[in-house]
Each structure stands twice: as structure tokens, then as C-alpha cells.
Amino acid sequence: QVQVVESGGGLVQAGGSLRLSCTASGRTFSSYAMGWFRQAPGKEREFVAAISAISWIGGSTNYADSVKGRFTISRDNAKNTLYLQMNSLRPEDTAVYYCAASGARGPSTSASRYDYWGQGTQVTVSS
């Protein structure tokens, strides 16, 4: 099993930056694909970004179209930590951001492929 805990959320002005972190327990962090999802009030949870397990060819990533070029997902397997660097933030990025771990190796965009979820961290972008 993997337990994940998010941190780094907060309040930022439009155009600003935040970096979210997700620390995972367990010795097999590198074998999990990891993803970030978000849920805004009154909306369904949506995919943000994902990164493959270390064994996946190329260490590939996926991004939602809405965040491409602004957000960067990365991982430090030595520290069991996943990151989401968010730049050029917009008010529409306001949401609770969730970290998730998938037993599948590829960077899936589907929430159903993720087995373990954190409690979320609030990101609020003011206009």
C-alpha cells in the first residue's frame, strides 16, 4: 500500500506560482505512476497531470490541455516525493488538488486507474 500526503497549497494572485508536493510512504514509490487531479466547487474531479513509474519507457508525462505550458509534474524517487510546479496561475485553477498513485506504470489520465489518494490541498487564485 501507499499513503500520500499533499502540501504546498495556498492563496496566490493571478499570474503567480505555487509548487505542490506529495510525499508518499512505502519503499515502492518509484514503481507507481503518479498523478495530480483537482476538483473545483460544484464541478467533477478532473485530471491535471501524470508521470509514469520509473520502469516505464522514457519517464513520460501527460497534461490536461488547460495546464499545458504552465504546469510541470516531476518526481524525486529518492525522496518519495511528487511535485507540481504551477506557473501563470489563473482564477480558474482554483480547486482542491489531489495526489494519487497508480499501480499501473503508465501516466494515465483516468481517475479510475489510481488506487491511492491523498486528502487534497486547497489552491486559491485571486483575480
N, C-alpha and C positions, 0 to 999 in steps of 0.2 A: 504494500500500500504506500501511497504518497500523500502527505499532507502539505498543503500550500497556503502561504500567508502573504497577502498583498500589503504594500506600504507605498507611501510617496504621494498620495492624493492630496488635494487641497484646492484653494481658490486662487485663480490666476486671471489676469486681464487678457482679453483677446489679443492675439499676436505673441503671447508669451509661451513659455516652455515649462514642461514638467517631466520628470523621469519617474516612472513607476517601477517598483521592484517586487519580485515574487520569490520568496525563499521556500525551498522545498525540503522536506525531511527525507530520510532514506538514502541508501547507498547507490540506488539505480537511477538517479535523476537523469543522467545522460542518455538513458535508454528510452526515455519518454519524449514524444513530441509535446510541445508546449504551445499554448495559445492564450490570447487575450480576447475577451468579449466585453461588451458593455450593454447596459440597459438604462435608457432614459425613462423618466416618469411617464407612465401611460403607454409605453412602447414595449415591443418584444425585445428580448436579448438578441444582440447582433454580433456577428464576427468582426473582429478588428484586425488581428494579425496572428500568425502562427509560424513556428520554426520547427524543423524536423529534429528527430533524435540524432545522436552523433553518428549512428550507423547508417543513416540514410545518405545516399549519394549526394554529395555537394552541399550538404547542410542547408537545404533550401528553405525559403520563406514564402509566405503568402500574405497579401494585404487586401483589405477591403478597398474598393476604388475610392471611397470617401477619405481615406487617410494616406493613400499612396503619395510619396514625395514629402510627407510631413512627419510621419511616424516611422520609427525604426525599432524592430524587435531584435533582441540579441540574448545570448545566454552565456553564462560562465559556469561550466560544468564543475570546475574545481571548487567553486563556492556554492554550488547547488542553487544558483540564482538566475532568474529570468528578468529581463528588463524590457521596458517600453519607453523609448525616448519620444516625447511628443513635442513637436515644434509647431509654430504658427497656429496655435490653438484658436478655435472658433467657438462661439457660444453653442453651436450645435454639437460640439464634442462633450458637452455637459452630460454626465451619466455616472453610474456606478460601474467601475471597471473590475472585471473578474479575471483571475488567472486560472488556467485549467491544464491538467495533464492528461495525455492520451497514451494508452498502451500501444496504439498503432504508431508506426515510425514516421509516417509522412505528415506534413503540415496541413492537416485537414481544416477546412473552413466550417465544418458542420459540428454544432454543439453536441450532437448525439454521439460523436466519436470520442468525446472526452469523458474520462472516468472519475476524475477527482477535481473538485472545485474549491476555491477559496471563498471567503465571506465577502470579498469586494472592498474597494476603496473608492471614496467619492471624489470625483473631479468636477469642479465647477468653474466655468469660464464666463467671466462677466464681459459685457459689451461696452 
